[in-house]
Amino acid sequence: MPTVTRMPEGYEVVEQRVGRAVGQWVLQVRCECGPRWFEAEAIGAAHCPRCGSMVYVEIQGRIT
């Protein structure tokens, strides 16, 4: 296995501390009657806070 003994010209090596972050996807839900609200988890259905209808939540642009 070859060993790196020096960097090619033009490269600069900078060391720095690595941290950790936690991310969370937030789902924006919008009823046909207009209002929007947010959910922290994917849901299949919900009650609209404005009109009270039970709405089916279709998730668009889902990343798999």
The 8 nearest C-alpha neighbors of each residue, nearest first, counted from 0:
[[1, 2, 3, 4, 5, 6, 7, 12],
 [2, 0, 3, 4, 5, 6, 7, 8],
 [1, 3, 4, 0, 5, 6, 7, 12],
 [4, 2, 5, 1, 6, 0, 7, 12],
 [3, 5, 2, 6, 1, 7, 0, 8],
 [6, 4, 3, 7, 8, 2, 10, 12],
 [7, 5, 8, 10, 4, 3, 11, 9],
 [6, 8, 10, 9, 5, 11, 4, 3],
 [9, 7, 10, 6, 11, 5, 12, 4],
 [8, 10, 7, 11, 6, 12, 5, 13],
 [11, 9, 8, 7, 6, 12, 13, 5],
 [10, 12, 13, 9, 6, 8, 7, 14],
 [13, 11, 10, 14, 6, 15, 9, 5],
 [14, 12, 11, 15, 10, 16, 17, 6],
 [15, 13, 12, 16, 17, 11, 18, 10],
 [14, 16, 17, 13, 18, 12, 11, 19],
 [15, 17, 18, 14, 19, 13, 20, 12],
 [18, 16, 15, 19, 14, 20, 13, 21],
 [19, 17, 16, 20, 15, 21, 14, 22],
 [18, 20, 21, 17, 22, 16, 15, 23],
 [21, 19, 22, 18, 17, 23, 16, 24],
 [20, 22, 23, 19, 24, 18, 25, 17],
 [23, 21, 20, 24, 25, 19, 39, 40],
 [22, 24, 25, 21, 39, 40, 26, 20],
 [23, 25, 26, 39, 22, 40, 38, 41],
 [24, 26, 39, 38, 23, 27, 37, 40],
 [25, 27, 38, 37, 39, 28, 24, 41],
 [26, 28, 37, 36, 25, 38, 29, 35],
 [29, 27, 36, 35, 37, 26, 30, 56],
 [30, 28, 35, 34, 33, 36, 31, 27],
 [29, 31, 32, 33, 34, 47, 35, 28],
 [30, 32, 33, 29, 34, 54, 47, 35],
 [33, 31, 30, 34, 50, 49, 29, 47],
 [32, 34, 31, 30, 29, 35, 49, 50],
 [35, 33, 29, 30, 32, 36, 49, 48],
 [34, 36, 29, 28, 33, 30, 27, 37],
 [35, 37, 28, 27, 29, 34, 38, 26],
 [36, 38, 27, 26, 28, 25, 39, 35],
 [37, 39, 26, 40, 25, 27, 36, 41],
 [38, 40, 25, 26, 37, 24, 41, 23],
 [41, 39, 38, 42, 26, 25, 24, 23],
 [42, 40, 26, 43, 39, 38, 58, 25],
 [43, 41, 44, 40, 56, 45, 38, 26],
 [42, 44, 56, 55, 41, 45, 57, 58],
 [45, 43, 55, 56, 54, 42, 53, 46],
 [44, 46, 54, 53, 47, 55, 43, 56],
 [45, 47, 53, 52, 51, 54, 48, 44],
 [46, 48, 51, 52, 49, 50, 45, 30],
 [47, 49, 51, 50, 46, 34, 52, 36],
 [50, 48, 47, 51, 34, 32, 52, 33],
 [49, 51, 52, 47, 48, 32, 46, 30],
 [52, 50, 47, 46, 48, 49, 53, 54],
 [53, 51, 47, 46, 50, 54, 45, 48],
 [52, 54, 46, 45, 47, 51, 44, 55],
 [55, 53, 45, 44, 52, 46, 56, 47],
 [54, 56, 44, 43, 57, 45, 53, 42],
 [57, 55, 43, 44, 58, 54, 42, 28],
 [58, 56, 59, 55, 43, 44, 28, 42],
 [57, 59, 56, 61, 60, 41, 26, 43],
 [60, 58, 61, 57, 62, 56, 26, 27],
 [61, 59, 62, 58, 63, 57, 26, 27],
 [60, 62, 59, 58, 63, 57, 41, 26],
 [63, 61, 60, 59, 58, 24, 41, 26],
 [62, 61, 60, 59, 58, 24, 41, 26]]
